[in-house]
Amino acid sequence: MSLELDHVSRSVAGVPYIRDVSLRLERGSLNVLLGATLAGKTSLMRLMAGLDAPTSGRILVDGRDVTGVTVKKRSVAMVYQQFINYPALTVYENIASPLRVQGLSRTEIEARVTEAARLLKLDPYLQRTPLALSGGQQQRTAIARALVKRADLVLLDEPLANLDYKLREELREELPRIFASTGAVFVYATTEPTEALLLGGNTATLMEGALTQFGPTAQVYRRPADLATAKVFSDPPLNALRITKSSHTVLLKGGTVLPATGIFASVPDGAYTMGVRAHHLGVGEIPLAEEVPAHDGLIRLGASVAVTEVTGSESFLHMDMGEERLTALVSGVRRLEPGAAVEVMIDPRHILLFDADGQRAGRAFDAAA
């Protein structure tokens, strides 16, 4: 089955929720909807499922217009952020419940429930009730109930958001394997760029109800088509510095001047935004008056520490460089005092450059993520 959204929009009381989205999802594909809270992920899923009708545009399944066809008449399964199981039924009966509604034979129900339980490692718990399960096992039960329907379209709306870290990591590793064993179209909504990268497949980035980019996940991450996509696909937030290229130099807001080499040499004079992800910033402490050598090809900038956040094995360093605020994610415990002078180092291969309209500019580099 293929699912196509053709210039789909949806407004409620004059407020736009989805803005002119065109998207085609192929059979057997894993597709991630990535965006911040209120970006439109759930609204888009509801349109895909037939729970809501678009204000304009069409929804097609295998080329057939199903706009306005209700969810009951579509082959759809959904898994939500909250654990939705029947508390009085066993795990077996929870998984089997949609099959009993369909009127399948006892033999067919047994076969499908056994297969789903095996995929999701629920075999030992089939006779327990949901309240006797851990949070991860309850969510596995909800996913199994969705898979057992063998629906053509499976929608998962932030299904791991309420689980603890260890359970999320475990299921993130398993879900791509489970998805690969079916021929359905899978759509998985998340607010976390890291989760999108771990799941792989394709990613659609959403901002304020608009689709900014769609393609293979690694490609969208490494080569964002515009500044909006780069911001959606960056956590911590993207460092976005305003610069002006003039002839052979690049001027940063605040007065720092850099040579217009590398990616800067491939663009015409004008105003740009230089984007650098937090884990691509190197940070070293330097004396206030020390001059910064440039012989190693790195871009080196002076800044002062504003706030340090230690999160365990990593530290966030928030730094001021004139009027600009930079955030670096560095390994280890780094406790720097506010006001401490630091040297910020940028590998030019990791720079994302965008023009005044927010579109990608300059050559694309295939540096490591």
LOPADREN-612531 format. One line per 8 residues: number of its first residue (from 1); for each residue x, y, z of N, C-alpha, C. Coordinates in steps of 0.1 Angstrom, whole numbers, always signed. Layout:
# LOPADREN-612531
NUM	X,Y,Z,X,Y,Z,X,Y,Z; ...
//
This chain:
# LOPADREN-612531
1	+8,-12,+0,+0,+0,+0,+9,+12,+0; +5,+22,-8,+11,+35,-7,+1,+45,-2; +6,+55,+5,-2,+65,+11,+3,+79,+6; -6,+87,+0,-1,+100,-5,-10,+111,+0; -4,+121,+5,-11,+134,+9,-8,+144,-2; -18,+149,-8,-17,+158,-20,-22,+172,-16; -12,+181,-13,-15,+194,-9,-26,+195,+2; -24,+188,+13,-33,+187,+23,-32,+198,+33
9	-43,+204,+37,-43,+215,+47,-55,+212,+57; -53,+217,+69,-64,+216,+78,-64,+228,+88; -76,+234,+89,-77,+245,+98,-89,+242,+107; -88,+247,+119,-99,+246,+129,-102,+260,+134; -114,+264,+132,-119,+278,+136,-110,+289,+131; -105,+286,+118,-97,+296,+112,-82,+295,+115; -78,+286,+125,-64,+285,+129,-58,+273,+121; -48,+275,+113,-42,+265,+105,-34,+255,+114
17	-37,+242,+113,-30,+231,+120,-20,+225,+110; -24,+222,+98,-16,+216,+87,-16,+225,+75; -4,+228,+70,-3,+238,+59,+3,+232,+46; -6,+229,+37,-2,+225,+23,+9,+214,+23; +6,+203,+29,+15,+192,+30,+13,+182,+19; +24,+179,+11,+24,+169,+1,+35,+158,+5; +31,+146,+5,+39,+135,+11,+35,+122,+5; +45,+114,+1,+41,+100,-4,+49,+90,+4
25	+42,+80,+10,+48,+70,+18,+46,+56,+12; +57,+49,+10,+56,+36,+3,+54,+24,+12; +49,+14,+6,+46,+1,+14,+60,-4,+20; +59,-9,+32,+70,-15,+39,+80,-4,+44; +77,+8,+44,+86,+19,+48,+84,+23,+62; +94,+27,+69,+94,+33,+82,+96,+48,+81; +86,+56,+85,+87,+70,+83,+85,+78,+96; +94,+86,+99,+94,+94,+112,+89,+108,+109
33	+79,+112,+117,+75,+126,+118,+82,+133,+129; +91,+142,+126,+100,+148,+136,+96,+163,+137; +93,+168,+149,+90,+182,+151,+87,+184,+166; +88,+197,+170,+86,+201,+184,+71,+198,+187; +68,+199,+200,+54,+199,+204,+46,+210,+197; +34,+206,+192,+25,+215,+184,+30,+218,+170; +40,+210,+165,+44,+212,+151,+34,+206,+141; +25,+198,+146,+15,+192,+137,+16,+177,+135
41	+24,+170,+142,+26,+156,+140,+13,+148,+142; +6,+150,+154,-6,+143,+157,-17,+147,+147; -18,+160,+144,-28,+164,+134,-26,+157,+121; -14,+156,+117,-11,+149,+104,-15,+134,+104; -12,+128,+116,-15,+114,+117,-30,+112,+117; -38,+121,+123,-52,+120,+123,-58,+121,+109; -52,+129,+101,-56,+130,+87,-53,+117,+80; -41,+112,+82,-37,+99,+76,-47,+88,+79
49	-51,+88,+92,-60,+77,+97,-74,+78,+92; -78,+90,+89,-92,+93,+86,-100,+97,+98; -94,+100,+109,-101,+105,+121,-105,+120,+119; -98,+127,+111,-102,+141,+107,-102,+142,+92; -109,+151,+86,-109,+154,+72,-102,+166,+69; -94,+167,+58,-87,+179,+55,-96,+190,+51; -92,+203,+53,-99,+214,+49,-98,+216,+33; -86,+212,+28,-83,+212,+14,-73,+201,+11
57	-72,+197,-2,-63,+187,-6,-69,+173,-6; -61,+163,-10,-66,+149,-11,-57,+140,-4; -63,+128,+1,-55,+117,+6,-58,+105,-2; -48,+99,-7,-49,+87,-16,-42,+75,-11; -49,+64,-12,-43,+51,-9,-42,+42,-22; -30,+39,-25,-28,+31,-38,-34,+39,-50; -34,+52,-49,-39,+60,-60,-54,+63,-59; -61,+57,-50,-75,+58,-48,-78,+69,-38
65	-86,+79,-42,-90,+90,-33,-98,+85,-21; -93,+86,-9,-100,+82,+3,-103,+94,+12; -102,+106,+7,-105,+118,+14,-119,+117,+20; -121,+119,+32,-134,+118,+38,-139,+104,+42; -131,+94,+38,-135,+80,+42,-131,+78,+57; -140,+74,+65,-137,+73,+80,-127,+62,+83; -122,+63,+95,-111,+54,+100,-117,+39,+100; -130,+37,+103,-135,+24,+103,-135,+17,+90
73	-134,+24,+79,-134,+18,+66,-119,+18,+60; -110,+21,+69,-96,+20,+64,-88,+9,+72; -77,+5,+66,-69,-5,+73,-58,+2,+81; -62,+6,+93,-53,+14,+101,-52,+9,+115; -40,+10,+121,-38,+6,+135,-30,+18,+142; -33,+21,+154,-27,+32,+161,-21,+29,+174; -10,+34,+178,-4,+33,+192,-2,+47,+197; -6,+49,+209,-5,+63,+214,+6,+64,+225
81	+8,+76,+230,+18,+78,+240,+14,+72,+253; +1,+72,+256,-4,+66,+269,-7,+51,+266; -4,+43,+276,-7,+29,+275,-22,+27,+275; -27,+22,+264,-42,+20,+262,-44,+4,+261; -47,-2,+273,-49,-16,+273,-62,-18,+282; -68,-30,+280,-80,-33,+288,-75,-39,+301; -77,-32,+312,-71,-37,+325,-77,-50,+330; -89,-54,+326,-95,-66,+331,-91,-78,+323
89	-85,-76,+311,-82,-87,+302,-67,-91,+303; -64,-103,+300,-50,-108,+300,-43,-101,+288; -30,-103,+288,-22,-98,+277,-27,-105,+264; -29,-118,+265,-34,-125,+254,-47,-120,+248; -56,-117,+257,-69,-112,+253,-68,-98,+248; -59,-90,+254,-57,-76,+249,-53,-76,+234; -43,-85,+232,-37,-86,+218,-48,-91,+208; -56,-101,+213,-65,-108,+205,-78,-100,+202
97	-80,-89,+210,-93,-82,+210,-97,-77,+196; -88,-71,+188,-93,-66,+175,-96,-78,+166; -89,-89,+168,-92,-101,+159,-105,-107,+162; -109,-107,+175,-122,-112,+178,-133,-103,+172; -131,-90,+172,-140,-80,+166,-142,-83,+151; -130,-87,+145,-130,-90,+130,-137,-104,+127; -139,-112,+138,-146,-125,+136,-137,-135,+131; -124,-135,+133,-115,-145,+128,-116,-158,+136
105	-112,-169,+130,-113,-182,+137,-103,-182,+149; -106,-192,+158,-98,-194,+170,-84,-197,+165; -82,-206,+155,-69,-210,+150,-61,-198,+145; -68,-189,+137,-61,-177,+132,-57,-168,+143; -66,-166,+153,-63,-157,+164,-51,-162,+171; -51,-175,+174,-39,-181,+181,-26,-179,+174; -26,-181,+161,-14,-180,+153,-9,-165,+153; -18,-156,+152,-14,-142,+151,-9,-136,+165
113	-16,-140,+175,-12,-135,+189,+1,-141,+192; +3,-154,+189,+16,-161,+192,+28,-154,+184; +25,-150,+172,+35,-144,+164,+39,-130,+169; +28,-122,+173,+31,-109,+178,+38,-109,+192; +34,-119,+200,+40,-120,+213,+55,-124,+212; +58,-132,+202,+72,-136,+200,+80,-124,+195; +75,-116,+186,+82,-104,+181,+85,-94,+192; +75,-93,+201,+77,-83,+211,+81,-88,+225
121	+85,-101,+225,+90,-108,+237,+80,-107,+248; +68,-110,+245,+57,-111,+255,+53,-125,+259; +59,-135,+253,+55,-149,+255,+53,-152,+270; +62,-148,+279,+60,-153,+293,+49,-145,+300; +43,-135,+294,+33,-126,+302,+19,-127,+296; +17,-137,+287,+4,-137,+280,-8,-139,+290; -6,-145,+301,-17,-148,+310,-18,-138,+322; -9,-128,+321,-10,-117,+331,-20,-106,+327
129	-24,-98,+336,-32,-86,+333,-22,-74,+332; -26,-63,+325,-17,-52,+323,-11,-46,+335; -19,-46,+346,-15,-40,+359,-4,-48,+365; -2,-60,+361,+9,-68,+366,+22,-67,+358; +22,-58,+348,+33,-56,+339,+40,-43,+342; +53,-43,+337,+60,-30,+338,+55,-21,+327; +59,-8,+327,+55,+2,+317,+59,-3,+303; +71,-8,+302,+76,-12,+289,+68,-24,+284
137	+64,-33,+293,+56,-45,+288,+42,-41,+284; +37,-31,+292,+23,-26,+288,+24,-19,+274; +34,-12,+271,+35,-5,+258,+37,-16,+247; +45,-26,+250,+47,-37,+241,+34,-44,+237; +25,-45,+248,+12,-51,+246,+4,-42,+236; +4,-29,+238,-3,-20,+229,+2,-21,+215; +15,-22,+213,+21,-23,+200,+18,-36,+194; +18,-47,+202,+14,-60,+196,+0,-60,+191
145	-9,-53,+199,-23,-53,+195,-25,-46,+181; -16,-35,+179,-17,-28,+166,-11,-37,+155; +0,-44,+158,+6,-52,+147,-2,-64,+143; -9,-70,+153,-17,-82,+150,-28,-80,+140; -33,-68,+139,-43,-65,+130,-39,-66,+115; -25,-65,+113,-19,-66,+100,-25,-55,+91; -26,-43,+97,-31,-31,+90,-21,-27,+80; -26,-20,+69,-18,-15,+59,-10,-2,+64
153	-16,+5,+74,-10,+17,+79,-10,+16,+94; +2,+17,+100,+4,+17,+115,+10,+30,+119; +3,+37,+128,+6,+50,+133,+10,+49,+147; +22,+54,+151,+27,+54,+164,+30,+68,+169; +22,+73,+178,+23,+87,+182,+31,+88,+195; +44,+91,+194,+53,+92,+205,+51,+80,+215; +52,+68,+210,+48,+56,+218,+58,+53,+230; +70,+59,+230,+80,+56,+240,+82,+68,+250
161	+74,+79,+248,+76,+91,+255,+75,+89,+270; +66,+80,+275,+63,+79,+289,+71,+68,+296; +81,+62,+288,+89,+51,+294,+102,+57,+299; +108,+49,+309,+121,+54,+314,+132,+52,+303; +143,+58,+306,+154,+58,+296,+158,+44,+291; +160,+35,+300,+164,+22,+297,+154,+14,+288; +141,+16,+291,+131,+9,+283,+130,+16,+269; +132,+29,+269,+131,+36,+256,+142,+30,+247
169	+154,+30,+252,+166,+25,+245,+164,+11,+239; +158,+2,+248,+156,-12,+244,+146,-13,+233; +135,-6,+234,+124,-6,+223,+129,+1,+211; +137,+11,+212,+142,+18,+200,+150,+9,+191; +158,+0,+198,+166,-9,+191,+158,-20,+184; +147,-24,+190,+139,-35,+186,+129,-31,+175; +123,-19,+176,+112,-15,+167,+116,-16,+152; +128,-11,+147,+131,-12,+133,+131,-27,+129
177	+135,-36,+137,+135,-50,+134,+120,-55,+132; +112,-51,+142,+98,-55,+141,+91,-49,+129; +94,-36,+126,+88,-30,+114,+92,-37,+102; +105,-41,+101,+110,-48,+89,+103,-61,+86; +97,-67,+96,+91,-80,+94,+76,-79,+88; +71,-67,+86,+58,-65,+81,+59,-57,+67; +48,-57,+60,+48,-49,+48,+40,-37,+49; +37,-32,+61,+28,-20,+63,+36,-8,+61
185	+29,+3,+60,+35,+17,+61,+35,+21,+75; +46,+23,+81,+48,+27,+95,+51,+42,+96; +43,+49,+104,+46,+63,+107,+48,+65,+122; +59,+71,+125,+63,+72,+139,+66,+87,+143; +58,+92,+152,+60,+106,+156,+69,+108,+168; +78,+117,+168,+87,+120,+179,+91,+134,+179; +95,+139,+191,+101,+153,+192,+116,+152,+193; +122,+140,+193,+136,+138,+196,+144,+135,+183
193	+153,+144,+179,+162,+141,+167,+170,+128,+169; +174,+125,+181,+182,+113,+184,+174,+101,+181; +161,+101,+185,+153,+90,+182,+151,+87,+167; +149,+98,+160,+148,+97,+145,+160,+90,+139; +172,+95,+144,+184,+89,+139,+186,+74,+142; +182,+71,+154,+183,+57,+158,+173,+48,+151; +161,+53,+147,+151,+45,+140,+155,+44,+125; +161,+54,+120,+165,+53,+105,+153,+55,+96
201	+152,+48,+86,+141,+49,+76,+141,+63,+70; +129,+69,+68,+128,+82,+63,+123,+92,+74; +126,+104,+72,+122,+114,+82,+115,+126,+75; +103,+130,+80,+97,+142,+76,+98,+152,+87; +104,+164,+84,+105,+174,+95,+94,+184,+94; +88,+187,+105,+76,+196,+106,+79,+208,+115; +74,+219,+110,+74,+231,+118,+62,+240,+116; +55,+242,+126,+42,+250,+126,+33,+245,+115
209	+31,+232,+115,+22,+226,+106,+26,+224,+91; +38,+229,+88,+44,+228,+74,+54,+217,+74; +55,+210,+63,+65,+200,+60,+77,+208,+54; +89,+207,+61,+101,+214,+56,+110,+205,+47; +110,+192,+50,+118,+183,+42,+114,+169,+45; +116,+160,+35,+113,+146,+36,+124,+138,+28; +129,+128,+34,+139,+119,+27,+145,+109,+37; +155,+102,+32,+162,+93,+41,+167,+100,+53
217	+166,+95,+65,+168,+102,+77,+182,+107,+78; +193,+99,+75,+206,+104,+76,+209,+116,+66; +202,+116,+54,+204,+126,+45,+198,+139,+49; +186,+138,+55,+179,+150,+60,+187,+156,+71; +193,+148,+80,+201,+153,+91,+214,+160,+86; +221,+153,+77,+234,+159,+72,+232,+170,+62; +222,+170,+54,+220,+180,+44,+206,+186,+45; +203,+193,+56,+190,+200,+57,+189,+210,+45
225	+177,+210,+39,+174,+219,+28,+173,+234,+32; +170,+236,+44,+168,+250,+49,+171,+251,+64; +171,+263,+68,+174,+266,+82,+163,+260,+92; +151,+260,+87,+140,+255,+96,+142,+240,+98; +146,+232,+88,+149,+218,+89,+161,+216,+99; +171,+224,+97,+183,+222,+105,+180,+225,+120; +171,+234,+123,+167,+237,+136,+158,+226,+142; +149,+220,+134,+141,+209,+139,+150,+197,+142
233	+160,+195,+134,+168,+183,+135,+181,+185,+143; +180,+194,+153,+192,+197,+161,+187,+198,+176; +193,+190,+184,+191,+190,+199,+204,+186,+206; +210,+196,+213,+205,+209,+217,+203,+218,+205; +196,+230,+207,+193,+239,+196,+205,+242,+187; +203,+244,+174,+213,+247,+165,+219,+261,+169; +233,+262,+168,+239,+275,+169,+238,+282,+156; +231,+293,+156,+229,+300,+143,+235,+314,+144
241	+246,+316,+137,+253,+329,+138,+251,+337,+125; +248,+350,+126,+246,+358,+115,+259,+363,+110; +261,+362,+97,+274,+366,+91,+271,+373,+78; +282,+381,+74,+282,+387,+61,+294,+384,+53; +293,+379,+41,+304,+376,+33,+307,+388,+24; +319,+393,+23,+323,+404,+15,+337,+401,+9; +337,+398,-4,+349,+396,-11,+356,+384,-5; +368,+386,+1,+376,+375,+7,+375,+373,+22
249	+365,+380,+28,+364,+379,+42,+349,+376,+46; +348,+371,+58,+335,+369,+65,+334,+376,+78; +324,+385,+79,+323,+393,+91,+311,+387,+100; +315,+383,+112,+304,+379,+122,+299,+391,+129; +286,+390,+133,+280,+401,+141,+288,+402,+154; +293,+414,+157,+302,+416,+168,+316,+420,+164; +319,+418,+151,+331,+423,+146,+342,+413,+143; +340,+400,+146,+350,+390,+143,+351,+388,+128
257	+364,+388,+123,+366,+387,+108,+373,+374,+106; +367,+366,+96,+373,+353,+92,+376,+353,+77; +386,+345,+73,+389,+344,+58,+377,+336,+51; +374,+341,+39,+362,+334,+32,+368,+322,+24; +371,+312,+32,+376,+300,+26,+366,+289,+28; +369,+277,+22,+360,+265,+24,+346,+268,+19; +336,+265,+27,+322,+267,+22,+319,+281,+19; +325,+291,+25,+323,+305,+23,+328,+309,+9
265	+338,+303,+4,+343,+306,-10,+333,+303,-21; +324,+294,-18,+315,+289,-29,+302,+297,-30; +300,+308,-22,+288,+316,-22,+291,+330,-26; +281,+337,-32,+284,+351,-35,+283,+360,-23; +287,+372,-24,+287,+382,-13,+272,+384,-8; +271,+386,+5,+258,+388,+10,+256,+383,+25; +244,+384,+30,+241,+380,+44,+237,+365,+44; +242,+358,+54,+240,+344,+56,+238,+341,+71
273	+233,+329,+73,+233,+323,+87,+242,+311,+87; +251,+311,+96,+261,+299,+97,+255,+290,+109; +252,+278,+105,+247,+269,+115,+257,+259,+119; +258,+256,+132,+268,+246,+138,+261,+239,+149; +260,+226,+148,+254,+218,+159,+263,+218,+172; +256,+217,+183,+263,+218,+196,+275,+209,+197; +273,+196,+193,+284,+186,+195,+295,+188,+184; +294,+198,+175,+305,+201,+166,+313,+213,+170
281	+310,+218,+182,+318,+229,+187,+329,+223,+197; +341,+227,+194,+352,+223,+204,+354,+235,+213; +357,+232,+226,+359,+243,+236,+372,+240,+243; +380,+251,+245,+392,+250,+253,+394,+263,+260; +399,+262,+273,+401,+274,+281,+413,+281,+275; +413,+295,+274,+424,+303,+270,+426,+315,+279; +438,+320,+280,+439,+333,+287,+432,+344,+279; +428,+355,+286,+421,+365,+279,+428,+372,+268
289	+441,+374,+269,+449,+381,+259,+456,+373,+249; +454,+360,+249,+461,+351,+240,+456,+352,+226; +465,+353,+216,+461,+353,+202,+458,+339,+198; +449,+337,+189,+445,+324,+184,+452,+320,+171; +460,+310,+171,+466,+306,+158,+456,+299,+149; +458,+301,+136,+448,+296,+126,+455,+286,+116; +466,+280,+120,+473,+272,+110,+467,+258,+108; +458,+254,+117,+453,+240,+116,+440,+239,+108
297	+435,+250,+103,+423,+250,+94,+410,+251,+102; +411,+251,+116,+399,+253,+124,+395,+268,+125; +382,+270,+126,+378,+284,+129,+378,+285,+144; +386,+296,+148,+387,+297,+163,+382,+311,+167; +373,+310,+177,+366,+323,+182,+368,+324,+197; +369,+336,+201,+369,+339,+216,+355,+341,+221; +352,+335,+233,+339,+337,+239,+341,+336,+255; +330,+339,+262,+331,+338,+276,+319,+329,+281
305	+322,+321,+292,+312,+312,+297,+300,+319,+304; +288,+316,+300,+276,+321,+307,+271,+311,+318; +269,+299,+313,+263,+289,+322,+269,+275,+318; +272,+267,+328,+276,+253,+326,+266,+244,+332; +262,+234,+324,+253,+223,+329,+260,+210,+327; +261,+203,+339,+267,+189,+338,+256,+179,+339; +255,+170,+329,+244,+161,+329,+248,+146,+331; +261,+145,+336,+266,+131,+339,+278,+129,+331
313	+277,+122,+319,+289,+119,+311,+291,+130,+301; +282,+140,+301,+284,+151,+291,+281,+165,+298; +286,+175,+292,+283,+189,+298,+279,+198,+287; +269,+207,+290,+265,+217,+281,+272,+230,+286; +279,+237,+276,+285,+249,+279,+278,+260,+271; +272,+270,+278,+265,+281,+271,+275,+293,+272; +278,+299,+261,+288,+309,+260,+283,+321,+252; +289,+333,+256,+285,+345,+249,+297,+349,+241
321	+294,+353,+228,+304,+358,+219,+298,+371,+214; +301,+382,+221,+294,+395,+217,+279,+394,+220; +271,+396,+210,+257,+395,+212,+251,+381,+209; +260,+372,+204,+256,+359,+201,+257,+349,+213; +248,+340,+214,+249,+329,+224,+252,+316,+217; +262,+309,+222,+266,+296,+216,+264,+285,+227; +261,+273,+222,+259,+262,+231,+268,+250,+226; +276,+245,+234,+285,+234,+230,+281,+222,+239
329	+281,+210,+233,+279,+197,+240,+292,+190,+240; +299,+188,+252,+312,+182,+252,+312,+170,+262; +320,+161,+259,+321,+149,+268,+328,+152,+281; +324,+144,+291,+330,+145,+304,+324,+156,+312; +329,+158,+324,+324,+168,+334,+333,+180,+332; +327,+191,+327,+334,+204,+325,+327,+214,+333; +334,+218,+344,+328,+229,+353,+336,+242,+351; +331,+250,+343,+337,+263,+340,+329,+274,+347
337	+336,+283,+353,+330,+294,+360,+324,+305,+351; +313,+310,+354,+307,+321,+346,+317,+332,+344; +319,+337,+332,+329,+347,+328,+342,+342,+324; +344,+329,+325,+357,+323,+321,+359,+325,+306; +371,+329,+302,+374,+330,+288,+377,+316,+282; +371,+314,+270,+373,+301,+263,+375,+303,+248; +381,+293,+242,+383,+293,+228,+373,+283,+222; +366,+288,+212,+356,+280,+205,+361,+276,+192
345	+362,+263,+189,+368,+258,+177,+357,+251,+168; +357,+255,+155,+347,+249,+146,+354,+243,+134; +351,+230,+131,+356,+224,+119,+348,+229,+107; +354,+235,+97,+346,+241,+86,+337,+230,+79; +341,+217,+80,+334,+207,+73,+320,+205,+79; +318,+210,+91,+305,+208,+98,+296,+220,+97; +300,+230,+90,+292,+242,+89,+280,+240,+80; +269,+244,+84,+257,+245,+76,+254,+260,+73
353	+253,+263,+60,+252,+277,+56,+239,+279,+49; +232,+290,+53,+219,+293,+47,+218,+308,+43; +211,+310,+32,+211,+324,+27,+200,+332,+34; +198,+344,+29,+189,+353,+36,+175,+348,+37; +171,+339,+27,+157,+333,+27,+157,+320,+35; +168,+317,+42,+168,+304,+50,+171,+292,+42; +174,+293,+29,+177,+281,+21,+192,+277,+21; +194,+264,+20,+208,+260,+21,+217,+266,+10
361	+229,+270,+14,+238,+277,+4,+251,+270,+5; +259,+271,-6,+273,+266,-6,+273,+251,-9; +285,+246,-10,+287,+232,-12,+283,+224,-1; +278,+211,-3,+275,+202,+8,+287,+194,+11; +290,+192,+23,+302,+184,+27,+297,+172,+34; +304,+161,+32,+299,+148,+38,+308,+145,+50; +309,+155,+59,+316,+152,+71,+308,+143,+80; +315,+137,+90,+308,+127,+99,+297,+135,+107
369	+286,+128,+110,+276,+135,+118,+280,+138,+132
//
